[in-house]
Amino acid sequence: MNQEQGPPGIDVTVPSVARIYDYLLGGKDNFAVDRAAAEKLIELTPNAREGVQTNRRFIRRAVTLMARQGIRQFLDIGAGLPTQENVHQVALGEAPDSRVVYVDNDPIVLAHGRALLADNSQTIVVDGDLREPEAILDDPRINEHIDFGKPVGLLMVAVLHFIPGTEDTERIVATLRDRLAPGSAMAVSHLSYGDLDEEKIREGRELYKNTSAGAVTPRTHAELLRFFDGFDLVEPGLVVTEEWRPEPDEPKLPRIPGVDGYAGVGLLR
């Protein structure tokens, strides 16, 4: 989709975080404004491509672990554009009776996801905003598809850093956690500051302010640990994303200066 005139309702003049992510992964569902923003991001943080690859691998590992824990329902908030090894592909590969809900508020994500999954009755795509967790939890489409009285695998991968206030973000996570049944799990990955200097951090924030998601807020390890209150962290805990249970045959990405990210999975007590 490299034509610079998007589908109805899609604003191709404002960079979309989902389409920037798609470009960094080598996808084609992006426009000139997204590619320009992505290239600027690479200038500021040269490991941007490696970072999104690492996040995709984390999704695969986290969903695999959840499925092997017996979880058969998955709620992916801030799902982004469909790419390789999506939650439903991993979950259904592990357990064919799995049910998956993707939630996003980007019109192009919703359009592409629904088209891709039109023939997959076990996976649905719902419009929703992480900043309004109660609306997501009470959405009748979601509640018809998954049962919050049974364990759910909740995924918020590379999305919580778009919520600016840490207290508000903790409230959002707690609201979602409190609706989950015992035996549920939560997977989170999140940007940290890495080895960027103050000027590059400022430029990065300015770049994201002009996207569909708004400002980005990297957080420290200690701040991110608070999101897992009420959960038992799975080994190795909250660690640099690429170090969360790497598979033996997985190639190690080169160390390139830039932002870091942390990732972890918690099991609900």
C-alpha positions in Angstrom: 0.0 0.0 0.0 2.5 2.6 -1.1 0.1 4.7 -3.0 0.0 8.1 -1.3 -3.8 8.2 -1.3 -5.1 6.1 1.6 -8.4 4.4 2.0 -11.4 6.5 3.1 -11.0 7.7 6.7 -7.2 7.2 6.7 -5.2 10.4 7.2 -1.9 10.0 5.3 -0.6 13.4 6.3 0.0 12.4 10.0 2.5 9.7 10.8 1.0 6.6 12.3 2.9 4.7 15.0 1.5 1.4 13.6 2.7 2.3 10.1 6.1 3.5 11.3 6.5 0.1 13.1 5.4 -1.7 9.9 8.1 0.2 7.9 10.7 -0.7 10.4 9.8 -4.3 10.1 10.1 -4.1 6.3 6.4 -4.0 5.6 4.5 -2.2 2.8 1.5 -0.8 4.7 2.9 2.7 5.1 3.1 6.1 3.5 5.7 8.7 2.7 5.0 10.6 6.0 5.5 7.3 8.0 8.7 6.5 6.2 10.1 9.9 6.8 9.3 9.7 10.5 10.8 6.2 10.7 14.0 7.3 9.0 14.3 10.3 11.4 13.8 7.8 14.3 16.7 5.7 12.9 18.9 8.8 12.9 18.1 9.4 16.5 18.2 5.8 17.7 20.1 3.6 15.2 18.8 0.3 16.7 15.2 1.1 15.9 14.8 -1.7 13.4 16.5 -4.2 15.8 14.1 -3.0 18.5 11.0 -3.8 16.6 12.3 -7.2 15.6 13.1 -8.0 19.2 9.5 -7.1 20.2 8.1 -9.5 17.6 10.2 -12.2 19.0 9.1 -11.4 22.5 5.4 -11.7 21.4 6.1 -15.2 20.1 7.9 -16.3 23.2 5.3 -14.8 25.6 2.3 -16.3 23.8 4.0 -19.7 23.6 4.6 -19.6 27.4 1.0 -18.5 28.1 -0.4 -21.3 25.9 1.7 -23.9 27.5 0.4 -22.6 30.9 -3.0 -23.6 29.7 -4.3 -20.2 28.7 -6.7 -20.3 25.7 -7.9 -16.7 25.5 -5.7 -13.7 24.5 -6.3 -10.0 24.6 -3.7 -7.9 22.6 -4.2 -4.2 23.2 -2.4 -1.9 20.8 -2.0 -4.8 18.4 -0.7 -2.8 15.4 -0.7 -3.9 11.8 -0.7 -7.6 11.1 2.8 -9.0 10.4 4.6 -12.2 10.8 4.0 -14.4 13.9 1.0 -12.6 15.2 -0.6 -13.5 18.5 -3.3 -15.6 16.8 -0.8 -17.5 14.7 1.3 -18.4 17.6 -1.6 -19.2 19.9 -3.5 -21.3 17.4 -0.3 -23.1 16.5 0.1 -24.1 20.2 -3.6 -24.7 20.9 -6.1 -24.8 18.0 -9.0 -23.9 20.4 -7.5 -20.6 21.3 -9.5 -17.4 21.0 -7.9 -14.0 20.3 -9.0 -10.4 20.5 -6.9 -7.6 18.9 -7.7 -4.1 20.1 -6.4 -0.9 18.4 -7.6 2.6 17.6 -5.8 3.1 14.3 -8.3 3.0 11.4 -5.8 1.3 9.1 -5.0 -1.4 11.6 -8.7 -2.1 12.1 -9.3 -2.2 8.3 -6.4 -4.5 7.6 -6.9 -6.8 10.5 -10.6 -7.3 9.8 -9.8 -8.0 6.1 -7.1 -10.5 7.0 -9.1 -12.3 9.6 -12.5 -12.3 7.9 -12.5 -16.1 7.6 -11.0 -16.7 11.1 -13.9 -17.0 13.6 -11.6 -17.5 16.5 -9.9 -14.1 16.1 -11.6 -10.7 16.1 -10.4 -7.1 15.8 -12.1 -4.4 17.9 -11.6 -0.7 18.0 -10.6 0.5 21.5 -8.2 2.9 23.3 -5.9 1.8 26.0 -6.5 5.1 27.8 -10.1 3.9 28.4 -9.6 0.4 29.8 -13.1 0.2 31.3 -14.6 0.6 27.8 -12.4 -2.2 26.5 -13.3 -4.5 29.4 -17.0 -3.8 29.0 -17.1 -4.0 25.2 -19.9 -6.5 24.4 -18.0 -7.8 21.3 -15.0 -8.7 23.5 -17.2 -10.2 26.2 -18.9 -12.4 23.6 -15.6 -13.7 22.3 -13.7 -14.3 25.6 -14.8 -15.0 29.1 -13.1 -12.9 31.8 -14.1 -15.5 34.3 -11.4 -17.8 32.9 -7.7 -17.1 32.5 -6.7 -14.6 29.8 -3.3 -13.8 28.3 -3.1 -10.0 28.3 -0.5 -8.4 26.0 0.6 -4.8 25.9 3.7 -4.8 23.8 5.4 -1.5 23.0 2.3 0.5 23.8 2.3 1.6 27.4 5.1 4.2 26.7 2.5 6.1 24.7 0.6 6.8 28.0 2.4 9.9 29.5 1.6 9.9 33.2 3.1 7.1 35.2 0.3 7.2 37.8 -2.3 7.1 35.1 -0.5 4.2 33.4 -0.4 2.3 36.7 -4.2 2.9 37.0 -4.8 1.6 33.5 -2.8 -1.6 34.2 -4.4 -2.1 37.6 -7.9 -1.7 36.0 -7.1 -4.4 33.5 -5.5 -6.7 36.1 -8.4 -6.5 38.4 -10.8 -7.9 35.8 -8.5 -10.9 35.1 -9.2 -14.3 36.6 -6.5 -16.2 38.6 -4.2 -18.1 36.3 -4.2 -15.2 33.8 -0.9 -13.7 32.5 0.3 -10.3 31.4 3.1 -9.6 28.9 4.5 -6.1 28.7 7.4 -4.6 26.8 8.3 -0.9 27.1 10.9 1.6 26.0 13.6 2.8 28.4 16.2 5.5 27.9 19.1 3.3 26.8 22.3 5.3 26.0 20.6 8.3 24.3 21.7 11.7 25.4 19.2 14.4 26.6 19.1 16.1 23.2 18.2 12.9 21.3 15.6 12.1 23.9 14.0 15.5 23.4 14.1 15.2 19.6 12.5 11.7 19.9 9.7 13.1 22.0 9.1 15.9 19.5 9.0 13.4 16.7 6.3 11.3 18.4 4.3 14.3 19.4 3.5 14.7 15.7 2.3 11.1 15.2 -1.1 9.6 15.8 -0.1 8.4 19.2 1.4 11.6 20.6 4.3 11.8 23.0 6.3 8.8 24.1 7.5 8.3 27.7 10.4 6.0 28.3 10.5 4.6 31.8 13.1 3.1 34.2 13.3 -0.5 35.3 11.9 0.5 38.8 9.0 2.3 37.3 8.1 -0.6 35.0 8.3 -3.1 37.9 5.3 -1.4 39.5 3.1 -2.4 36.6 3.5 -6.0 37.7 2.1 -5.5 41.2 -0.2 -8.4 41.9 1.7 -10.7 39.4 4.4 -13.2 39.9 7.1 -12.4 37.4 8.2 -15.4 35.3 11.9 -16.0 35.2 14.1 -14.2 34.2 11.9 -11.4 35.5 11.8 -7.9 33.9 14.8 -7.8 31.7 16.1 -6.2 28.5 13.7 -7.4 25.9 16.2 -9.5 23.8 17.2 -11.3 27.0 13.7 -12.6 27.9 13.9 -16.3 27.2 15.8 -16.3 23.9 15.6 -19.5 22.0 18.8 -21.5 21.5 18.8 -21.2 17.7 17.8 -17.5 17.6 20.4 -15.2 16.1 21.7 -12.6 18.5 21.1 -9.1 17.2 24.2 -6.8 17.1 24.5 -4.3 19.9 23.8 -0.9 18.3 23.6 2.3 20.3 20.1 3.7 20.9 17.1 3.1 23.1 16.6 -0.1 25.1 13.5 -1.8 26.1 12.4 -4.0 29.0 10.0 -7.0 28.8 8.4 -9.3 31.3 5.5 -11.7 31.8 3.6 -12.0 35.0 1.3 -14.7 36.2 -1.7 -13.6 38.3 -1.8 -15.0 41.8 
